[in-house]
Amino acid sequence: MHHPRPRTAPVALGVFLALGVAAGPAAAQGAAETRDWSEILEAAEGQTVYWNAWGGDPATNDFIAWVGDEVSARHGVEVVHVKLSDTAEAVSRVLAEKAAGRDAGGAVDLIWINGPNFLAMKDEGLLHGPFVDALPSFALVDTVVKPSNVVDFTVPVEGLAAPWRVAQVAYLYDAEAVDPAALPGSVPEMLVWAAANPGRLTHPTARDFLGATFLKQALVELVTDPAALQAPATDETYAQTVAPLWDWYDGLRPHLWRAGAEFPESGPAQNQLLADGEIDIAITFNPAEAAAGAIQGRLPETIRVFFLEDGTIGNTSFVAIPYNAAHKEGAMVVANFLMSPQAQARAQDPADLGAFTVLDLSRLSPEERAAFDVSDAHPAMPAPEEFVRVLPEPHPSWMTRLVDDWERRISG
């Protein structure tokens, strides 16, 4: 897997209009959750939570199944993983229910979400809450050093989604095939490397979030004014701002795998090319990917990770509850457990998932903290000093336009 996350192709404006739902900022979300946790637990018992989540990665699917077993045993809450190929499927389902007047008893209880899809649901008043402050585990979340736990792609989360895993861009390479000293340390150096090693670099199609992230990472480094990316893209600002990116990409593309004529459909498909020795460098959204891939038998033991020297994009995955969810209490129980030290330690272990924690480990007991130590032991795990600064995600509108622009360029 790449750091598996929900694919983030946003719900198109036309979907809102076709369903008779107004586009743009709409009514406020529902009332804040004020019930005691004990009352929420009591109401949740016996509920079945339909968790709509990307289903493209076996390790993530196994983790979700484990979460279901745990919350069933602890709280009598069942979890059904509704496997999506794209998060927009769930957003469209909620939109359709709203258009049909189904404001209660909805089919979607919980969504793995961030980026454009979170923005769409927030703007349209489609989310339950704020509810996150009602979850006891949220008191352990790091909201200072990891600001992406409360700000998603420049959009304040405002308690409408609960964080559960942190991601940061890194790159995979085979230490037996590539001299670490020759690895590119910047986006411009990546072009130089690709020209010297034709066909040995690729990225997933930009329709996949990881392919879009490949472009965003380059944009963040090449843009003249990074602050411009924190505001919504407009017709006036877009073309000039992204011009350096497309100049760079036009130079890069002929040197990509299969001369840039084809692209793997997903992160796992890209990683298979790396495992098969067809490419030498692959992007990931999970610095633990090399270790997790080796342990899980998806990548050779010789794969390692590296970062670009001036920093790489990072963000957080969330779970959100639709405004009309049938089982809101059960969904909150699942969201709370996802942030618990036990679930977070299991998620960070590369033998299970290899997803970095949203927690502030200094707030944990010594016993809880010790459970995280196992995740650092694998030789392919980057040492703490190897990590670089986390760069903020651009506003979601930049990704939406970049993907559309890339598709026009590729098809043309």
Stockholm file with secondary structure:
# STOCKHOLM 1.0

chainA/1-412         MHHPRPRTAPVALGVFLALGVAAGPAAAQGAAETRDWSEILEAAEGQTVYWNAWGGDPATNDFIAWVGDEVSARHGVEVVHVKLSDTAEAVSRVLAEKAAGRDAGGAVDLIWINGPNFLAMKDEGLLHGPFVDALPSFALVDTVVKPSNVVDFTVPVEGLAAPWRVAQVAYLYDAEAVDPAALPGSVPEMLVWAAANPGRLTHPTARDFLGATFLKQALVELVTDPAALQAPATDETYAQTVAPLWDWYDGLRPHLWRAGAEFPESGPAQNQLLADGEIDIAITFNPAEAAAGAIQGRLPETIRVFFLEDGTIGNTSFVAIPYNAAHKEGAMVVANFLMSPQAQARAQDPADLGAFTVLDLSRLSPEERAAFDVSDAHPAMPAPEEFVRVLPEPHPSWMTRLVDDWERRISG
#=GR chainA/1-412 SS CCSCCCCCCCCCHHHHHHTTCCCSSCSCCCCCCCSCHHHHHHHHTTCEEEEEEECCCHHHHHHHHHHHHHHHHHHSCEEEEEEESSTHHHHHHHHHHHHTTCCSSBSCCEEEECTHHHHHHHHTTCBCCSCGGGCGGGGGBCCSSCGGGTEETTEECTTSEEEEEEEECEEEEETTTSCGGGSCCSHHHHHHHHHHSTTSBCCCCTTSHHHHHHHHHHHHHHCSCGGGGGSCCCHHHHHHHHHHHHHHHHHHGGGSGGGGTCCCSSHHHHHHHHHTTSCSEEEESCTTHHHHHHHTTSSCTTEEEECCTTCEEEEEEEEECBTTBSCHHHHHHHHHHHTSHHHHHHHHSTTTTCCBCCBCGGGSCHHHHHTTGGGGCSTTSCCGGGCCCEECCCCHHHHHHHHHHHHHHHHC
#=GC SS_cons         CCSCCCCCCCCCHHHHHHTTCCCSSCSCCCCCCCSCHHHHHHHHTTCEEEEEEECCCHHHHHHHHHHHHHHHHHHSCEEEEEEESSTHHHHHHHHHHHHTTCCSSBSCCEEEECTHHHHHHHHTTCBCCSCGGGCGGGGGBCCSSCGGGTEETTEECTTSEEEEEEEECEEEEETTTSCGGGSCCSHHHHHHHHHHSTTSBCCCCTTSHHHHHHHHHHHHHHCSCGGGGGSCCCHHHHHHHHHHHHHHHHHHGGGSGGGGTCCCSSHHHHHHHHHTTSCSEEEESCTTHHHHHHHTTSSCTTEEEECCTTCEEEEEEEEECBTTBSCHHHHHHHHHHHTSHHHHHHHHSTTTTCCBCCBCGGGSCHHHHHTTGGGGCSTTSCCGGGCCCEECCCCHHHHHHHHHHHHHHHHC
//
